[in-house]
Amino acid sequence: MPRNLSIDAARLFFAYGVVAIHLGPNLPTGEWLGQIFGLFCVPFFIILALYYFINKVRQRVAKPEPFLSHLQLDRLWVPYLCWTAIYWGLRLVKHRVQHLDLSHDPFAVIFYGGAAVHLYFLPLLLLCQSWVLTLFLIKAKRQLPLAAVLLTVACVFAYIGTDRDYVYFSHAFTNSWSYVGAALFLTWMQSSPYRRGNTWICGVIILAAIISVSCPDLPLTWVQISPLTGYAACSLVLSLPTFSLTSRWVKYLLGCSYGIYLIHHAWSEFIEFAMSRFSYDLAPYGLGEKILVALIVSGFSVLSIVIIRLNPHLRYWLLGENNSGQIQKETDALNTPP
């Protein structure tokens, strides 16, 4: 099956949103834009990734042959480790240049995305995928020792994150299982044309989320509402029809969302640091400045992706991209809703 370019376009839009989120501090107009993007961007990526992962696991577990290598978990942990090392090195350089003390928790840096503000996404997604894989292995009564190990590791990982109150892991059990539940429900909804057509429910969820941002007195937290907003965004995007493109470069750009997510923080930090050297502070960001700088950061991130992809080793280490035609073929097939 061909790729659904509507989904790729949505990924690119939400990747831009992630860039905008991480630009700060902000003026009230810029803060509001960041809050709106914050409700949808990361939850969208987590639940969409889980949706495809669930479909992939369900197909593979039902077959007798080995399947772990086909799950492509290295697309997450290999770039995570590489960018953790890169961002930690950049933080050391920045603090040395600015003569600042650098306090850190090595355990959080290595395992919980503490090297940069956005890297938590990858260990959180791996935690969610561990729950999903454990569920399907137990259901299929297959490789139960592996399921027991996954369950133990996931529980320990979630407990440590909660006990030590690591950023975005202070409610690790609740948060991760909420995402898994939303992704499983999305998979069930998408499996039926009738259920798939009830997208009006998503509109209600999105409206409620926007109201919660506009009315901060409402007793709703990001942990509570993010799985719902992620579900709503994914459901709407998956209902979009695909479109055709003849431009090879536009198709290339649509495939850059994951790389933008990984790279953008380095460029935003560099641009802010460079401008401060010329006695011009970009922050606090207003609405216009936030939109413009996010576009510039995204553009430099895409340029970095073009350069990285010239080398197959860097492409794998930094972007998690494998040049194997078989893997790409499987990925393309799974990028269209069943």
C-alpha positions as CSV (number, residue, x, y, z in Angstrom):
1,M,0.0,0.0,0.0
2,P,1.2,3.6,-0.7
3,R,1.9,5.9,2.2
4,N,-0.9,8.1,3.4
5,L,0.6,11.5,2.8
6,S,-2.2,13.1,4.9
7,I,-0.7,11.4,7.9
8,D,2.8,12.5,7.0
9,A,1.6,16.1,6.6
10,A,-0.1,15.9,10.0
11,R,3.2,14.6,11.5
12,L,5.1,17.5,10.0
13,F,2.6,20.0,11.3
14,F,2.8,18.6,14.8
15,A,6.6,18.4,14.7
16,Y,6.5,22.1,14.0
17,G,4.2,22.5,17.0
18,V,6.8,20.7,19.1
19,V,9.4,23.2,18.0
20,A,7.0,26.1,19.0
21,I,6.3,24.5,22.4
22,H,10.0,24.5,23.3
23,L,10.6,28.2,22.5
24,G,10.3,30.2,25.7
25,P,9.7,32.1,27.9
26,N,6.8,33.7,26.2
27,L,4.5,36.7,26.2
28,P,0.8,35.8,26.8
29,T,0.1,35.4,23.1
30,G,3.0,33.1,22.5
31,E,2.2,31.2,25.7
32,W,-1.3,30.5,24.5
33,L,0.0,29.1,21.2
34,G,2.4,26.9,23.1
35,Q,-0.4,25.6,25.4
36,I,-2.6,24.7,22.4
37,F,0.2,22.8,20.7
38,G,1.2,21.2,24.0
39,L,-2.3,19.7,24.3
40,F,-2.0,17.8,21.0
41,C,1.5,17.4,19.6
42,V,3.3,14.9,21.9
43,P,0.1,13.0,22.7
44,F,-0.6,12.7,18.9
45,F,2.9,11.3,18.3
46,I,2.6,8.8,21.2
47,I,-0.8,7.5,20.4
48,L,-0.2,7.3,16.6
49,A,3.0,5.4,17.2
50,L,1.2,3.1,19.6
51,Y,-1.6,2.6,17.0
52,Y,0.8,1.4,14.4
53,F,2.7,-0.6,17.0
54,I,-0.4,-2.4,18.1
55,N,-1.4,-3.3,14.6
56,K,2.2,-4.5,13.9
57,V,2.4,-6.6,17.1
58,R,-1.1,-8.1,16.5
59,Q,0.0,-9.3,13.1
60,R,3.4,-10.6,14.2
61,V,2.3,-12.4,17.3
62,A,-0.2,-14.4,15.4
63,K,2.6,-15.9,13.2
64,P,4.9,-18.7,14.4
65,E,8.2,-17.1,13.2
66,P,10.3,-14.8,15.4
67,F,9.0,-11.2,15.3
68,L,11.0,-9.0,17.7
69,S,13.4,-7.8,14.9
70,H,10.4,-6.7,12.8
71,L,9.1,-4.3,15.6
72,Q,12.0,-1.9,14.8
73,L,12.4,-0.9,18.5
74,D,15.9,0.3,17.5
75,R,14.3,3.2,15.7
76,L,13.7,4.6,19.2
77,W,16.5,3.5,21.5
78,V,19.4,4.0,19.1
79,P,18.7,7.7,18.3
80,Y,17.7,8.2,21.9
81,L,21.1,7.1,23.2
82,C,23.0,9.0,20.5
83,W,21.1,12.3,21.0
84,T,21.3,11.9,24.8
85,A,25.1,11.9,24.4
86,I,25.0,14.8,22.0
87,Y,22.7,17.0,24.1
88,W,24.5,16.3,27.2
89,G,27.8,17.3,25.6
90,L,26.1,20.5,24.3
91,R,24.9,21.3,27.8
92,L,28.4,20.8,29.2
93,V,29.8,23.2,26.6
94,K,27.0,25.8,27.1
95,H,27.5,25.8,30.9
96,R,31.3,26.0,30.6
97,V,31.1,29.0,28.2
98,Q,28.5,30.8,30.5
99,H,30.4,29.8,33.7
100,L,27.4,28.1,35.2
101,D,27.2,25.2,37.5
102,L,25.6,22.1,36.1
103,S,23.7,19.9,38.5
104,H,22.4,16.7,37.1
105,D,21.1,13.2,37.9
106,P,23.0,10.7,35.6
107,F,20.3,8.2,36.0
108,A,17.6,10.6,34.8
109,V,19.9,11.7,31.9
110,I,20.5,8.2,30.7
111,F,17.1,6.6,31.2
112,Y,14.5,9.3,31.5
113,G,15.4,11.9,28.8
114,G,17.0,14.3,31.2
115,A,19.7,15.4,28.7
116,A,17.1,17.6,26.8
117,V,13.6,18.9,27.4
118,H,12.0,16.8,24.6
119,L,13.8,13.4,24.9
120,Y,11.5,12.1,27.5
121,F,9.1,11.2,24.7
122,L,11.2,8.2,23.6
123,P,11.6,6.4,27.0
124,L,7.9,7.1,27.7
125,L,6.9,5.6,24.3
126,L,9.1,2.6,24.9
127,L,7.4,2.1,28.3
128,C,4.0,2.2,26.6
129,Q,5.2,-0.3,24.0
130,S,6.4,-2.6,26.7
131,W,2.9,-2.7,28.2
132,V,1.4,-3.3,24.8
133,L,3.8,-6.1,23.9
134,T,3.4,-7.7,27.3
135,L,-0.4,-7.7,26.9
136,F,-0.3,-9.3,23.5
137,L,2.2,-12.0,24.5
138,I,0.1,-13.0,27.5
139,K,-3.0,-13.0,25.4
140,A,-1.4,-15.2,22.7
141,K,0.3,-17.4,25.4
142,R,3.6,-17.0,23.6
143,Q,7.0,-16.3,25.0
144,L,5.7,-15.9,28.5
145,P,9.2,-15.6,30.0
146,L,9.8,-12.6,27.8
147,A,6.4,-11.2,28.8
148,A,7.4,-11.6,32.5
149,V,10.7,-9.8,32.0
150,L,9.1,-7.0,30.1
151,L,6.5,-6.6,32.7
152,T,9.1,-6.5,35.5
153,V,11.3,-4.0,33.8
154,A,8.4,-1.7,32.9
155,C,7.1,-1.8,36.4
156,V,10.5,-1.0,37.9
157,F,11.1,1.8,35.3
158,A,7.7,3.4,36.0
159,Y,8.2,3.0,39.8
160,I,11.6,4.7,39.8
161,G,10.3,7.6,37.6
162,T,7.3,8.1,39.9
163,D,9.3,7.7,43.1
164,R,12.0,10.2,42.1
165,D,9.5,12.5,40.5
166,Y,11.3,12.8,37.2
167,V,9.9,15.3,34.7
168,Y,7.0,13.7,32.8
169,F,7.4,10.5,34.8
170,S,5.9,11.6,38.1
171,H,2.7,9.7,37.1
172,A,4.4,7.1,35.0
173,F,1.9,4.3,35.6
174,T,-1.2,6.4,35.2
175,N,0.2,8.3,32.2
176,S,1.5,5.4,30.2
177,W,-1.5,3.2,30.8
178,S,-3.8,6.1,29.8
179,Y,-1.9,6.3,26.5
180,V,-2.1,2.6,26.0
181,G,-5.8,2.5,26.7
182,A,-6.5,5.4,24.3
183,A,-4.4,3.7,21.6
184,L,-6.2,0.4,22.1
185,F,-9.5,2.2,21.9
186,L,-8.4,4.0,18.7
187,T,-7.4,0.6,17.2
188,W,-10.8,-0.8,18.0
189,M,-12.6,2.3,16.6
190,Q,-10.5,2.2,13.4
191,S,-11.2,-1.5,12.8
192,S,-14.9,-0.7,11.8
193,P,-16.0,1.7,9.0
194,Y,-19.1,2.5,11.1
195,R,-17.1,3.3,14.3
196,R,-14.4,5.1,12.2
197,G,-17.1,7.5,10.9
198,N,-18.0,8.8,14.4
199,T,-15.4,11.6,14.4
200,W,-17.8,14.1,15.9
201,I,-16.7,12.7,19.3
202,C,-13.2,13.9,18.5
203,G,-14.5,17.4,17.9
204,V,-16.1,17.4,21.4
205,I,-12.9,16.3,23.0
206,I,-10.9,19.0,21.1
207,L,-13.3,21.7,22.1
208,A,-13.2,20.6,25.7
209,A,-9.4,20.7,25.6
210,I,-9.3,24.2,24.2
211,I,-11.8,25.4,26.9
212,S,-9.6,23.8,29.6
213,V,-6.7,25.9,28.3
214,S,-8.7,29.1,28.2
215,C,-10.2,28.4,31.7
216,P,-7.2,27.5,33.9
217,D,-9.5,27.2,36.9
218,L,-10.9,23.9,35.6
219,P,-9.7,20.9,37.6
220,L,-8.0,19.2,34.7
221,T,-4.3,18.3,34.4
222,W,-2.2,17.6,31.4
223,V,-1.8,13.9,32.5
224,Q,-5.6,13.6,32.5
225,I,-6.4,15.3,29.3
226,S,-3.4,14.5,27.0
227,P,-4.5,10.9,26.1
228,L,-7.9,12.2,25.1
229,T,-6.5,15.0,23.0
230,G,-4.0,12.6,21.4
231,Y,-6.8,10.2,20.6
232,A,-8.9,13.0,19.1
233,A,-6.1,14.3,16.9
234,C,-5.1,10.8,15.7
235,S,-8.7,9.8,15.0
236,L,-9.2,13.0,12.9
237,V,-6.0,12.5,11.0
238,L,-6.6,8.9,10.3
239,S,-9.9,9.8,8.8
240,L,-8.3,12.1,6.2
241,P,-8.1,10.9,2.6
242,T,-4.6,10.6,1.2
243,F,-3.4,12.8,-1.7
244,S,-0.9,12.5,-4.4
245,L,2.3,14.5,-5.0
246,T,4.6,14.7,-7.9
247,S,7.3,16.8,-6.1
248,R,10.0,14.6,-4.8
249,W,11.2,17.3,-2.5
250,V,7.8,17.8,-0.9
251,K,7.6,14.1,-0.2
252,Y,11.1,14.3,1.2
253,L,10.0,17.1,3.5
254,L,6.9,15.2,4.7
255,G,9.3,12.4,5.9
256,C,11.3,14.7,8.2
257,S,9.0,14.9,11.2
258,Y,10.9,12.5,13.4
259,G,14.2,14.1,12.6
260,I,12.8,17.5,13.3
261,Y,11.7,16.3,16.7
262,L,15.1,14.9,17.5
263,I,17.2,17.8,16.2
264,H,15.2,21.0,16.8
265,H,16.3,21.6,20.4
266,A,19.9,21.9,19.4
267,W,19.1,24.5,16.8
268,S,16.8,26.5,19.0
269,E,19.4,26.6,21.7
270,F,22.1,27.6,19.2
271,I,20.1,30.4,17.6
272,E,19.1,31.8,21.0
273,F,22.7,31.6,22.2
274,A,24.1,33.2,19.0
275,M,21.6,36.1,19.1
276,S,22.5,36.7,22.8
277,R,26.1,37.1,21.7
278,F,24.9,40.0,19.6
279,S,23.1,41.5,22.6
280,Y,19.7,40.5,21.1
281,D,17.4,38.3,23.2
282,L,14.7,36.5,21.3
283,A,12.7,35.7,24.5
284,P,10.2,36.4,25.6
285,Y,8.4,35.3,22.5
286,G,5.3,36.9,21.2
287,L,3.0,35.1,18.8
288,G,4.7,36.4,15.6
289,E,8.2,35.8,16.9
290,K,7.3,32.3,18.0
291,I,5.8,31.3,14.6
292,L,8.8,32.8,12.7
293,V,11.6,31.3,14.9
294,A,9.9,27.9,14.9
295,L,9.9,28.0,11.1
296,I,13.6,28.9,11.1
297,V,14.5,26.2,13.6
298,S,12.5,23.6,11.6
299,G,14.2,24.7,8.4
300,F,17.7,24.2,9.9
301,S,16.6,20.9,11.3
302,V,15.5,19.7,7.8
303,L,18.9,20.9,6.4
304,S,20.6,18.8,9.1
305,I,18.5,15.8,8.1
306,V,19.5,16.1,4.5
307,I,23.2,16.1,5.6
308,I,22.8,13.2,8.0
309,R,21.0,11.1,5.4
310,L,24.1,11.3,3.2
311,N,25.8,8.8,5.5
312,P,24.0,5.5,6.1
313,H,25.6,5.0,9.5
314,L,24.7,8.5,10.7
315,R,21.2,8.0,9.3
316,Y,20.7,4.9,11.5
317,W,22.4,6.3,14.6
318,L,20.8,9.8,14.6
319,L,17.5,9.2,12.8
320,G,16.8,5.5,13.3
321,E,16.4,5.0,9.6
322,N,17.4,1.7,8.1
323,N,18.1,1.5,4.4
324,S,16.7,-2.0,4.2
325,G,14.1,-2.2,1.4
326,Q,12.1,-4.8,3.2
327,I,11.8,-2.8,6.4
328,Q,10.8,0.3,4.4
329,K,8.2,-1.7,2.5
330,E,6.7,-3.0,5.8
331,T,6.7,0.5,7.3
332,D,4.9,1.9,4.2
333,A,2.2,-0.8,4.4
334,L,1.6,0.0,8.1
335,N,1.3,3.7,7.4
336,T,-2.2,3.3,6.0
337,P,-5.2,2.6,8.4
338,P,-6.6,-0.9,8.0
